[in-house]
Amino acid sequence: MPAVQLQSLWSATAPAGPALGALATARRAHAVIVGAGYTGLSAALHLQLAGRDVVVLDAADVGERASGLNGGQVIPGVKHDPDTLEAMFGPDLGARLVTTVAAAADLVFEVIARHGIECDGTRTGWIQPATSETALAQLAVRAQQWRRRGAAVEMLSREEVGNLTGSQRYCGGLIDRRGGTVQPLAFVRGLARAVLKAGGAVYTHSPAIRLVQEAGDWRIDTPQGSVTAATVILATNAYTARLVGALRRTIVRVPSFQVATQPLTPQLRKDILPQRQAASDTWHLLRYFRTDASGRLVLGSRGTFAAAPDLRAVRHQYRAVHEIYPQLQGIPFEYHWGGWVAITRDHLPHLHELAPGVLAGLGYNGRGVAMATTMGRLLAQRVLGAPASELGFPVTPVRPIRLHAFSGLGARATIQYLRMLDGWARTRAG
Ligand SMILES: Cc1cc2nc3c(=O)[nH]c(=O)nc-3n(C[C@H](O)[C@H](O)[C@H](O)COP(=O)(O)OP(=O)(O)OC[C@H]3O[C@@H](n4cnc5c(N)ncnc54)[C@H](O)[C@@H]3O)c2cc1C
């Protein structure tokens, strides 16, 4: 079977990024940041705006990895509900952590407004449509916990979900009005422009190949240059490689794959997500979907581990589209693309201090548009002198996952297991 031609909708439709090149000199800066995605560029922007000069290095181009490839769903919060976070971290840090994650989507839309980033930012909410009555009951608990904390989170009836999504597949759901969507590549390119405008430097095709301590500072070497700085921020998430091996072993990466239809007819656009919310359903292997500015339906779900997926591998996505929207049978698919998601053992993002002056933020478990942007600000606040105890986010030691070498096998087995759970639930639902 021939390989599917991979092209991302976002790279076909985003405004061009700034003209950038590789680092070819030895430079000094206050902070050097490895990774030009949301984490690295948000950290750079917040540091630069506070008067610290930064240099950002990326092995690829800005947004060539997850920050330019994702679903663009701006989702407040993390996987755990607020009461669970408070139980995990206690009433003091737990409550401040809830405040931090609750505001994550606000930060995205504030940054967009403040820096005039043109990225089709749409803030009409994030819907979780329920695939079963059990899932619906769990959503009701979630909604109630957030409402107790003053968040605009409401339950939706079967009919309301049907009207908002255009799908009759779900038995009800939740809407979190803090959420929304962005054109993800346009957002990350806009962040890069904002960093440059604030006076920072961004170098592409400049992989950090060595990190060495030198006379009380840190030096990062690239193939043709180097940056010496008091502070290093590692912002490489699922694409973390061998620069700091222990960090790579704190995450397991799993593939996520998306497809986009051709622009829908005006009639279908009135029916399907007419208010343009983001949606992620409650299957264990969830499907996330939205529309873009031209009215295409964009859907993602678990991906294939194959580097060059064939049609069989992406038929899973087509089936998901047609299961949710039978009315889209026969509408051609125009774009196919995927990327890697970083999963942590506790399903929380992590902020680490690996050594004095070396920080890292990663592990967004598929919810990095809002959380990575927030993590960048947290990293900047820490570099600017905020005590770890006042950050509103736990600073944790690096704890590599045991038997990490086998984690790829574990990720495959976990995906099979979750698929089996969803299969049983589908059978029970008839
Ligand atoms: C297909 C897909 C769909 C997703 N959908 C959503 C969604 O809808 N909503 C949501 O909230 N989240 C989503 N996510 C997750 C989200 O995209 C990520 O959590 C987020 O982009 C992480 O940002 P980052 O800056 O930490 O990492 P990245 O954007 O991956 O950036 C890391 C950068 O580090 C660079 N790098 C790595 N090693 C080096 C080195 N040695 N030297 C220099 N540079 C290096 C890489 O080139 C890369 O550019 C999705 C992810 C994927 C893959």
The ligand as a Tripos MOL2 file, in Angstrom:
@<TRIPOS>MOLECULE
LIG
   53    58     1     0     0
SMALL
NO_CHARGES

@<TRIPOS>ATOM
      1 C1         -0.4080   15.8220   16.7190 C.3       1 LIG1
      2 C2         -0.4730   16.5880   18.0150 C.ar      1 LIG1
      3 C3         -1.6690   17.1630   18.4020 C.ar      1 LIG1
      4 C4         -1.7360   17.8970   19.6010 C.ar      1 LIG1
      5 N1         -2.8730   18.5770   19.8920 N.ar      1 LIG1
      6 C5         -2.9090   19.3980   20.9600 C.ar      1 LIG1
      7 C6         -4.0370   20.2260   21.1860 C.ar      1 LIG1
      8 O1         -4.9660   20.2750   20.3920 O.2       1 LIG1
      9 N2         -4.0500   20.9950   22.2990 N.ar      1 LIG1
     10 C7         -3.0060   20.9960   23.1930 C.ar      1 LIG1
     11 O2         -3.0690   21.7020   24.2030 O.2       1 LIG1
     12 N3         -1.8800   20.2710   22.9610 N.ar      1 LIG1
     13 C8         -1.8060   19.5000   21.8710 C.ar      1 LIG1
     14 N4         -0.6680   18.7890   21.6010 N.ar      1 LIG1
     15 C9          0.5040   18.9350   22.4990 C.3       1 LIG1
     16 C10         1.2620   20.2430   22.2250 C.3       1 LIG1
     17 O3          1.4700   20.4000   20.8420 O.3       1 LIG1
     18 C11         2.6210   20.2110   22.9480 C.3       1 LIG1
     19 O4          2.4150   19.9020   24.3070 O.3       1 LIG1
     20 C12         3.3480   21.5380   22.8640 C.3       1 LIG1
     21 O5          3.4620   21.9860   21.5460 O.3       1 LIG1
     22 C13         4.7380   21.4110   23.4980 C.3       1 LIG1
     23 O6          5.4670   22.5870   23.2160 O.3       1 LIG1
     24 P1          7.0190   22.6000   23.4620 P.3       1 LIG1
     25 O7          7.4940   23.9400   23.1230 O.co2     1 LIG1
     26 O8          7.3070   22.1390   24.8550 O.co2     1 LIG1
     27 O9          7.5990   21.4650   22.5060 O.3       1 LIG1
     28 P2          7.8090   21.4930   20.9040 P.3       1 LIG1
     29 O10         6.8750   22.3760   20.2290 O.co2     1 LIG1
     30 O11         7.8730   20.0590   20.4720 O.co2     1 LIG1
     31 O12         9.2280   22.1580   20.7610 O.3       1 LIG1
     32 C14        10.3990   21.5060   21.1540 C.3       1 LIG1
     33 C15        11.5020   21.9960   20.2390 C.3       1 LIG1
     34 O13        12.7520   21.5450   20.7300 O.3       1 LIG1
     35 C16        13.5850   21.3820   19.5940 C.3       1 LIG1
     36 N5         14.7380   20.5680   19.9960 N.ar      1 LIG1
     37 C17        14.7690   19.2970   20.4470 C.ar      1 LIG1
     38 N6         16.0420   18.9390   20.7470 N.ar      1 LIG1
     39 C18        16.8230   20.0120   20.4670 C.ar      1 LIG1
     40 C19        18.2260   20.2690   20.5580 C.ar      1 LIG1
     41 N7         19.0960   19.3460   21.0010 N.pl3     1 LIG1
     42 N8         18.6770   21.4830   20.1750 N.ar      1 LIG1
     43 C20        17.8280   22.4360   19.7360 C.ar      1 LIG1
     44 N9         16.4880   22.2420   19.6240 N.ar      1 LIG1
     45 C21        16.0010   21.0560   19.9900 C.ar      1 LIG1
     46 C22        12.6780   20.7370   18.5680 C.3       1 LIG1
     47 O14        13.1880   20.9100   17.2530 O.3       1 LIG1
     48 C23        11.3750   21.4670   18.8160 C.3       1 LIG1
     49 O15        11.1880   22.5680   17.9260 O.3       1 LIG1
     50 C24        -0.5730   18.0170   20.4440 C.ar      1 LIG1
     51 C25         0.6220   17.4120   20.0430 C.ar      1 LIG1
     52 C26         0.6820   16.7270   18.8450 C.ar      1 LIG1
     53 C27         2.0040   16.1340   18.4200 C.3       1 LIG1
@<TRIPOS>BOND
     1     1     2 1
     2     2     3 ar
     3     2    52 ar
     4     3     4 ar
     5     4     5 ar
     6     4    50 ar
     7     5     6 ar
     8     6     7 ar
     9     6    13 1
    10     7     8 2
    11     7     9 ar
    12     9    10 ar
    13    10    11 2
    14    10    12 ar
    15    12    13 ar
    16    13    14 ar
    17    14    15 1
    18    14    50 ar
    19    15    16 1
    20    16    17 1
    21    16    18 1
    22    18    19 1
    23    18    20 1
    24    20    21 1
    25    20    22 1
    26    22    23 1
    27    23    24 1
    28    24    25 2
    29    24    26 1
    30    24    27 1
    31    27    28 1
    32    28    29 2
    33    28    30 1
    34    28    31 1
    35    31    32 1
    36    32    33 1
    37    33    34 1
    38    33    48 1
    39    34    35 1
    40    35    36 1
    41    35    46 1
    42    36    37 ar
    43    36    45 ar
    44    37    38 ar
    45    38    39 ar
    46    39    40 ar
    47    39    45 ar
    48    40    41 1
    49    40    42 ar
    50    42    43 ar
    51    43    44 ar
    52    44    45 ar
    53    46    47 1
    54    46    48 1
    55    48    49 1
    56    50    51 ar
    57    51    52 ar
    58    52    53 1
@<TRIPOS>SUBSTRUCTURE
     1 LIG1         1 GROUP 0 **** ****
